[in-house]
Amino acid sequence: MRLLIVEDERELAETLRRGLVAEGFTVDVAHSGKDGLWSATEGDYDAIVLDIMLPELSGYEVLKRLRAQRNWTPVLMLTAKDGEYDEADAFDLGADDYLSKPFSFVVLIARLRALLRRGAPARPTVLAAGDLRLDPAARTVHRGQKRIELTAREFGLLEFFLRRPGAALTKNEILNHVWDAHYEGDENVVEVYVGYLRRKIDTPFGTHTIETVRGVGYRLAAD
């Protein structure tokens, strides 16, 4: 799952980033409203953590512009302000949830997972391809009745494939969503992790869920 944090307190933003990465998320960070709006508009995120008090553009203005663009990415507003009117303003502009500082990281994770479960109206709670099932909230993967243990990176890779069944995905697309936009290593790391994933979800079961698309990248068999 790919998240965007828009927070001008750099120490807090880095703490959140590290904690969320440890939970298996891919995280990008912006430190101003202007940069946050650009990232949210140009990127493909599953949820956004958006502070209200930001330089250049307030969180309110960022949210207002996103919704005006018909960008319905779930947004959790994060602020030092604490008052029912601030909360009402956030919801009126299209926020999906609201959390006041200081807050518990455990609560933040719970709120984010709730947002991700709801997601866009068409987003399924459990992702599936044949008898392969991935539950984003519980962070579990099953093939039939057998549970499959994946690393955080393998889980993110499989989830990315399952959210785009049948689509031919380039290595660069996969890197941008499962690693992050600033990854500067060898793109062949994708090939390595696809191999890891195949050995866990396909080889033991005699299936071929992830296909190689010659000259392009990879595709998850839609059925």
Secondary structure by P-SEA (a helix, b strand, c coil): cbbbbbccaaaaaaaaaaaaaaaccbbbbbccaaaaaaaaaaccccccccccccccccaaaaaaaaaaaccccbbbbbcccccaaaaaaaaaacccccccccccaaaaaaaaaaaaaacccccccccccccccccccccccccccbbbbbcaaaaaaaaaaaacccccccaaaaaaaccccccccccaaaaaaaaaaaaccccccccccccccccbbbbcccc
